[in-house]
Amino acid sequence: MSSTQTHRTFNLGDRAVNRLGYGAMQLAGPGVFGPPKDREAALAVLREAVASGVDHIDTSDFYGPHVTNQIIREALAPYAKDLVIVTKIGARRSDTGAWLPAFSPDELKQAVHDNLRNLGLEVLDVVNLRIMFDVHGPAEGSIEAPLTALAEIQRQGLVRHVGLSNVTPAQIAEGRGICRIACVQNQYNLVYRHDDALIDDLARDGIPYVPFFPLGGFTPLQSSGLSDVAQRLGATPMQVALAWLLRRSPNILLIPGTSSVGHLRENLAAAKLELPADAIDALDRIAAADAA
């Protein structure tokens, strides 16, 4: 029996969530900036996701900015009691859409209040601190100051759980000395596997790992080996890539994003896809070849 059958949920904060959730990043306009081309379609995707059993939605008020959270509120409020909305702070957008660091105490406090207001919530379920020492990936440096500021906001009752995003193992260790870390969100997928050891370490401690860009992000995964496996299984390459992640470790929670109801349904169907041993071997060889 595969792990897609035996581990359908995992604890996020103080609640068990389905391991296949939804990421709302693509609901904003091009470049995650400005309004979507079709607001009604964005509303429909969110409603379909929740109707299909999604109980974990990932977002941020810097998507748009403000746009995505406002769409989530319009589509889903009042929220289902079992819905966990995870947001992130630590960045802001320039007038041209650039991603800029924003983790001074005042900026973090403002970001929390922006998320609360635009989502229509009194308390945020989970807030990930996005570390912006390097916008393109994790970079070493102390996170004590911004995380201590976020932990103080948590003590004020505005945030239930704190997570980390775009971080190194050393920063996670530092963070766990400051407050309880509810989840880690880094880039990871079938090909980009820099966090292999970290995922296993977090699994031993019961901490969920939430890969962003699980399907490659702005440059979707492309591989003849992946396509061959998908064709043999009667699935799409993206379904196979998601199924591989679900099988990779039981603490992995997925948040693939889409602005299409059709693609949403395809993504959610990956939870039921069985990967035979020879398919897993072939997929692991793709990662090995890419790393060589």
Phi, psi and omega per residue, in radians:
M1 nan 2.298 -3.072
S2 -1.415 2.866 3.133
S3 -1.196 -0.324 3.058
T4 -1.152 -0.400 3.079
Q5 -1.597 -0.716 -2.980
T6 -1.484 -0.353 -3.109
H7 -2.272 1.354 -3.107
R8 -1.452 -0.397 -3.133
T9 -2.283 2.869 3.057
F10 -2.681 2.624 -3.082
N11 -1.311 2.277 3.040
L12 -2.160 1.951 -2.976
G13 1.169 -2.173 -3.136
D14 -1.885 0.317 -3.122
R15 -2.347 2.517 3.034
A16 -1.419 2.289 3.118
V17 -2.150 2.707 3.019
N18 -1.114 2.442 -3.021
R19 -1.236 -0.293 3.081
L20 -1.874 1.824 -3.125
G21 -1.873 -2.619 -3.077
Y22 -2.522 2.332 3.060
G23 -1.808 2.239 -2.970
A24 -1.599 0.104 -3.039
M25 -0.962 -0.687 -3.030
Q26 -1.367 0.018 3.138
L27 -1.387 -0.275 3.046
A28 -1.409 -3.064 -3.131
G29 -1.338 -3.023 -3.139
P30 -0.981 2.390 -3.094
G31 1.239 0.333 -3.115
V32 1.013 0.684 -3.047
F33 -2.426 2.284 3.129
G34 1.397 -3.100 -3.078
P35 -1.356 2.770 3.095
P36 -1.253 2.777 3.073
K37 -1.142 -0.577 -3.069
D38 -2.346 1.659 -3.096
R39 -1.129 -0.666 -3.138
E40 -1.108 -0.644 3.092
A41 -1.146 -0.678 3.104
A42 -1.106 -0.747 3.092
L43 -1.079 -0.706 -3.106
A44 -1.141 -0.672 3.135
V45 -1.093 -0.803 -3.135
L46 -1.094 -0.770 -3.122
R47 -1.169 -0.663 3.095
E48 -1.163 -0.680 3.137
A49 -1.041 -0.891 -3.117
V50 -1.157 -0.684 3.107
A51 -1.116 -0.440 -3.126
S52 -1.577 0.059 3.067
G53 1.828 0.028 3.084
V54 -1.175 2.191 3.122
D55 -2.187 0.316 3.126
H56 -2.474 1.929 3.128
I57 -2.054 2.276 3.137
D58 -1.831 2.346 -3.087
T59 -2.658 -3.052 2.968
S60 -2.881 2.606 3.103
D61 -1.299 -0.222 3.045
F62 -1.516 0.098 2.933
Y63 -1.432 1.914 -3.137
G64 2.189 -1.120 -0.144
P65 -1.260 2.846 3.088
H66 1.296 -0.493 -2.981
V67 -1.035 -0.895 -3.033
T68 -1.095 -0.786 3.138
N69 -1.108 -0.630 3.103
Q70 -1.161 -0.627 3.091
I71 -1.193 -0.730 3.101
I72 -1.027 -0.786 -3.141
R73 -1.085 -0.802 -3.133
E74 -1.086 -0.683 -3.067
A75 -1.333 -0.643 -2.860
L76 -2.109 -0.316 -3.136
A77 -1.323 2.472 -0.060
P78 -1.191 2.419 -2.971
Y79 -1.358 2.578 3.024
A80 -1.064 2.532 -3.062
K81 -1.109 -0.486 -3.092
D82 -1.615 0.088 -3.103
L83 -1.468 2.187 3.067
V84 -1.824 2.055 3.096
I85 -1.815 2.095 -3.138
V86 -1.865 2.248 3.094
T87 -2.147 3.074 3.140
K88 -2.462 2.627 3.117
I89 -2.348 2.969 -3.129
G90 2.079 -0.074 3.117
A91 -2.425 2.851 3.022
R92 -2.510 2.958 -3.141
R93 -1.909 2.448 3.031
S94 -1.381 3.070 3.130
D95 -1.115 -0.365 3.133
T96 -1.751 0.054 3.094
G97 1.669 0.053 3.114
A98 -1.157 2.666 3.126
W99 -1.680 2.086 -3.050
L100 -2.135 2.557 3.075
P101 -1.098 2.548 3.107
A102 -2.696 1.211 -3.139
F103 -2.226 0.606 2.870
S104 -1.275 2.762 3.127
P105 -0.931 -0.742 -3.131
D106 -1.172 -0.687 3.132
E107 -1.177 -0.682 3.117
L108 -1.161 -0.748 3.113
K109 -1.075 -0.775 3.125
Q110 -1.092 -0.689 -3.135
A111 -1.125 -0.731 3.100
V112 -1.053 -0.800 -3.133
H113 -1.171 -0.610 3.063
D114 -1.093 -0.775 3.113
N115 -1.096 -0.774 3.119
L116 -1.026 -0.833 -3.080
R117 -1.145 -0.835 -3.041
N118 -1.312 -0.491 3.052
L119 -1.461 -0.311 -3.103
G120 1.295 0.714 -3.110
L121 -2.086 2.725 3.036
E122 -1.677 -0.426 3.112
V123 -2.454 2.428 3.079
L124 -1.586 2.293 -3.104
D125 -1.067 -0.984 -3.125
V126 -2.433 2.335 3.059
V127 -2.130 2.084 3.059
N128 -1.573 2.275 3.015
L129 -1.484 1.946 3.121
R130 -1.471 2.057 -3.128
I131 -1.523 2.204 -2.977
M132 -2.044 0.584 3.033
F133 -1.095 -0.546 3.031
D134 -2.488 2.065 -3.069
V135 -1.121 -0.395 -3.043
H136 -1.557 -0.184 -3.130
G137 2.987 3.052 -3.122
P138 -1.065 2.481 3.070
A139 -2.480 2.439 -3.066
E140 -1.138 2.692 3.138
G141 2.659 2.646 -3.105
S142 -1.217 2.366 3.078
I143 -1.879 0.228 -3.048
E144 -1.020 -0.817 -3.041
A145 -1.112 -0.942 -3.129
P146 -1.177 -0.640 -3.120
L147 -1.220 -0.627 3.070
T148 -1.105 -0.665 3.094
A149 -1.137 -0.724 3.114
L150 -1.184 -0.679 3.111
A151 -1.085 -0.587 3.088
E152 -1.184 -0.696 3.059
I153 -1.091 -0.678 3.082
Q154 -1.065 -0.751 -3.139
R155 -1.125 -0.432 3.097
Q156 -1.343 -0.134 3.063
G157 1.613 0.158 -3.130
L158 -1.558 -0.266 -3.098
V159 -2.354 2.280 3.121
R160 -1.430 -0.807 -3.037
H161 -2.385 2.613 -3.093
V162 -2.054 2.335 3.044
G163 -2.182 3.101 3.139
L164 -2.224 2.577 3.131
S165 -2.406 2.479 3.106
N166 1.101 0.899 -3.013
V167 -2.204 2.805 3.076
T168 -1.668 2.859 3.053
P169 -0.983 -0.660 3.123
A170 -1.119 -0.669 3.119
Q171 -1.216 -0.616 3.073
I172 -1.116 -0.762 3.112
A173 -1.071 -0.748 3.095
E174 -1.087 -0.755 -3.118
G175 -1.104 -0.655 -3.123
R176 -1.213 -0.300 3.027
G177 -1.427 -0.187 -3.112
I178 -1.777 -0.766 3.129
C179 -2.758 2.938 3.100
R180 -1.195 2.269 3.123
I181 -1.730 2.053 -3.021
A182 -1.477 -0.402 -3.128
C183 -2.940 2.828 3.052
V184 -2.213 2.325 -3.105
Q185 -2.176 1.884 3.120
N186 -2.299 2.947 3.055
Q187 -1.279 2.308 3.117
Y188 -2.910 2.433 3.027
N189 -2.831 -3.027 -3.071
L190 -0.916 -0.637 -3.080
V191 -1.707 -0.706 -3.092
Y192 -1.610 1.698 -2.940
R193 -2.145 0.652 -3.116
H194 -1.107 -0.436 -3.053
D195 -1.711 0.368 -3.110
D196 -0.911 -0.900 -3.107
A197 -1.168 -0.669 3.141
L198 -1.090 -0.749 3.125
I199 -1.005 -0.774 -3.134
D200 -1.154 -0.674 3.109
D201 -1.119 -0.763 3.138
L202 -1.160 -0.643 3.128
A203 -1.063 -0.690 3.132
R204 -1.111 -0.464 -3.135
D205 -1.737 0.102 3.092
G206 1.269 0.411 -3.115
I207 -1.756 2.188 3.136
P208 -1.219 2.532 3.061
Y209 -1.998 2.185 -3.040
V210 -2.050 1.736 -3.092
P211 -1.293 2.225 2.940
F212 -1.604 2.776 -2.972
F213 0.966 0.833 -3.133
P214 -1.132 -0.322 3.115
L215 -1.988 0.306 3.083
G216 1.781 -0.226 3.089
G217 1.218 -2.228 -3.068
F218 -1.266 -0.248 3.047
T219 -2.177 1.514 -3.034
P220 -0.942 2.577 3.135
L221 -0.997 2.345 3.080
Q222 -2.418 2.170 -3.133
S223 -2.799 2.349 3.089
S224 -1.152 -0.608 3.109
G225 -1.112 -0.735 3.093
L226 -1.116 -0.760 3.120
S227 -1.107 -0.667 3.130
D228 -1.119 -0.779 3.114
V229 -1.080 -0.775 -3.121
A230 -1.067 -0.759 -3.133
Q231 -1.111 -0.699 -3.131
R232 -1.155 -0.580 -3.101
L233 -1.606 -0.038 -3.118
G234 1.206 0.621 -3.104
A235 -2.259 3.027 3.044
T236 -1.535 2.721 3.079
P237 -0.965 -0.665 -3.123
M238 -1.203 -0.627 3.055
Q239 -1.090 -0.713 3.122
V240 -1.142 -0.737 3.137
A241 -1.088 -0.682 3.100
L242 -1.215 -0.734 3.125
A243 -1.088 -0.649 3.094
W244 -1.087 -0.744 3.117
L245 -1.104 -0.730 3.116
L246 -1.074 -0.613 -3.133
R247 -1.408 -0.408 -3.046
R248 -0.999 -0.778 3.136
S249 -2.844 2.457 -3.079
P250 -1.179 -0.262 3.138
N251 -1.570 0.035 3.100
I252 -1.415 2.173 3.031
L253 -1.934 2.284 -3.036
L254 -1.796 2.473 3.113
I255 -2.332 0.959 3.115
P256 -1.074 2.474 -3.129
G257 -1.910 2.705 3.062
T258 -2.892 2.708 3.040
S259 -1.887 0.227 -3.080
S260 -2.103 2.277 3.087
V261 -1.081 -0.679 3.131
G262 -1.077 -0.811 3.117
H263 -1.165 -0.621 3.082
L264 -1.016 -0.828 -3.133
R265 -1.095 -0.680 3.081
E266 -1.080 -0.773 3.141
N267 -1.078 -0.794 -3.094
L268 -1.151 -0.510 3.129
A269 -1.173 -0.319 3.135
A270 -1.096 -0.403 -3.139
A271 -1.127 -0.386 -3.106
K272 -1.771 0.030 -3.063
L273 -1.431 2.181 3.091
E274 -1.543 2.360 3.087
L275 -1.956 1.911 3.088
P276 -1.179 2.850 -3.036
A277 -1.003 -0.699 -3.102
D278 -1.211 -0.535 3.083
A279 -1.198 -0.709 3.115
I280 -1.102 -0.734 3.098
D281 -1.038 -0.770 -3.137
A282 -1.123 -0.689 3.136
L283 -1.204 -0.683 3.101
D284 -1.131 -0.558 3.104
R285 -1.169 -0.532 3.101
I286 -1.078 -0.839 -3.141
A287 -1.091 -0.739 -3.135
A288 -1.102 -0.722 -3.140
A289 -1.155 -0.656 -3.124
D290 -1.193 -0.589 -3.106
A291 -1.376 -0.335 -3.071
A292 -1.196 nan nan
